[in-house]
């Protein structure tokens, strides 16, 4: 952890056995939520071992997760190619995106928690990846809306802090 004001840094946890990645602050600032080995973990800032968050029978997770602005839920991308919402304290996850033949990789949630933005990637019959596009879906689930649909790779979408815009990387 790095204090941007003082430049002081400190190691909260070290592991040569597990790759912990994609830290996100809890709203109360007391812990980080991490991905590792297909699961989510909570790491308290005062040290100790990361504690696994049990999300039930969900498929293994990739490293895309975003904390819901409600401070109670987390939204994750799973290896089933779908996005799911789950209680941050642990419990059953519910699927947010439908099976449309594409893989869905979560990147952001609107400041009001109502909308998710993600990268959607299709595959050809031979298994090759198509150029990714950007889509949004209601956080409670429902019909997705494709925002880009072209031959250029579009990735990494995030909402602006006011929720008025979505920025993303592209090779346009």
N, C-alpha and C positions, 0 to 999 in steps of 0.2 A: 504494500500500500504506500502511495506517495502523497505527502502533504504538499499541494501545489503552492502554498504560501511560504512554507519554511524550507522546502526541498528535502525534508526528512523522509526517508523511506524505511519500511520495516517489512519483514517477512511474516505473514500471518500463519502460514502452513507450508510445509515442504514435504514432497513425496517423490520417491524414485520408483514407486510401484504403480501409481495412478496418475493419469494426466487430467488435472482439473483445468477447466477452461470456461470462457465466456462469463466472467463475474458480473452480476447485477446487484446493486444496492437494494436492500429492503427499504420501504418508505420511512421506517423509523431510524434508519442509518446504523442499526445495531449489528447487521449481518450482511453477508454476501450470499447470493444464490449462484451455485456453480453447476456445470455439467461434468459428468465423468462416467465412463463405462456404461452409457445408455440410461443414466439416471440423473436426477437432480439431488443436490446436496446443499445444506445450509451450513455456512461457516461463520461462527460468531467472531466479531472483531477483537474480542478479548482473548482469542486463541483457542486451542483445543483441536480436536479432530472434527472434520466435516461430518455432519449427520445426514444420512440418506433420508430423502422425503419420499415416502411410499405413495405412489400414484396408482396403485392397483395393477390391473392386467394390461395396461397400455403397452404398446410396442416399445422397444428401446428408443430412446430419444437421441436426436442429433444435438449439436450445440446451439441451436436456435431457441432461445426462450426469452420472454419479455414479461415483466411483472405488470399486472393489471393496476391501473391507477387507484382501484379500490383498496389496494394493500392487502387483500385477502386471497386473491387468485393469481395464478401464473398461467401464461399461454405458452405452449411448447409445440415444436415440430417433432414428429416421431418418424421412425423408419418405415412406417406403413404409408408414408407419403402424405399424411394428413396433419392438420393442425388441431390441437386439443386444448381445452381449458380445464384447469384443475385447482382445487384448494391448495394454497401455498403451504398450509400446515399438513397436507397429505390427505388422501382420499381418492375417490373415483374421478377419473378424468372423463370429460364428455367431448366428443368429436365436434369440431366447428366447421371444417370444410368437407365437402362431399367428394366421392370418387369420380373424378371427371377424366381419368386417364392420364393426368399430369401429377407430378410431385409438387408438393407445396412446402415452401421454406419461409417460415415466419420471420419478419424483420421489425415490425413496429405495431404499436397500438395508438389510437388517437388519444389526445389528452383527456377526453371525456370517457374513454373506455368503450365507446360504442362501435368502433370500426377497427378491423385488423388490416394491415397491408403486408403483402407477401410476394415472394417470387414464385412463379409457376413455370415448371419445366416439363415439356413433353418429350417423348422419345419416338424415334422412327421404328419401323418394323424390325430393323436389324439391331435395335437397341442403342443406336447413337442418340446423343442428347441434342435436342433442338435449342435454338436461342431462347434464353429465358425471357419471360415477360413479367409485368407487374399487375397485380390484381388486389382488390379490396373485397372484404366480406364483413357482414355484421358480426360483431364479437359473440353474439348469442347463436350464430349459425344462420344459414339461409343461402340465398343465391349470391354467388360471387359476381363481381363486375371486373372485366378485363380493362386495364387502363392503357396498356401498350399491346400491340399485336403486329410485330414486324420481324424482319430478319436480323435486327441488331440485338445483341445481348443487353438486357436491362436487368439490373440487380441492385440489392442493398437498399430497398426503399425504407424511408423513415418519414414520419410526420414532422412538420415544423412544430415548435413549442406551442403555437397558438392553434394548431390543427387545421389551418387554412390551406396548407400546401403539403405535397409529398415530394421529397427530393429523392433521387436515385442515381446510381452510376449507369452509364450507357456508352456504347460505342457508336452512337449516331454521329 
